[in-house]
Structures are given as structure tokens and as C-alpha cells.
Amino acid sequence: MTEHKTLTAALAAFQADLPKVGKNSVNPHFKSKYADLADVHSVVLPALAEQGLAWVTAPTITDHGFVLAY
């Protein structure tokens, strides 16, 4: 894990080496491929951890239903 003096420095290091996420899922309605949450997690979480960062989610119920905020 790389240590950074500030959050900004850690985010900049992550963004400088941003990993590519494969589009491994198919939307049959639009006949298109997309990266599902599992695809994103498998690539992004290790890259964030390398910079000492974490991906935090906050499940919430709103007037519009369930929301997963990042």
C-alpha cells in the first residue's frame, strides 16, 4: 500500500493509474454491453486499496425507494 500525505494526493495517484473495467454483462433490451457492479468492484477496489483508499456505500430508503449512495 502506498502512503500519501493527503486525501487529494491519494485520489490523484488513483486517478493517474485508473484501471479499465471490462463490460462483461449484456443488456438484451438495448443489445449493449455494460460493466455491472461486480465488474467494477473486482477492478476498482484493489486499485483503491493500493492507494490507501476505500469505496464506501450508504444504503438508504428515500421517498423514491431504495438508494445506494457512493
Buried (B, 14 or more C-beta within 10 A) or exposed (E): EEEBEEEEBBBEBBEEEEBEBEEEEEEEEEEEEEBEEEBBEBBBBEBBBBBBBEEEEEEEEEEEEEEEEE
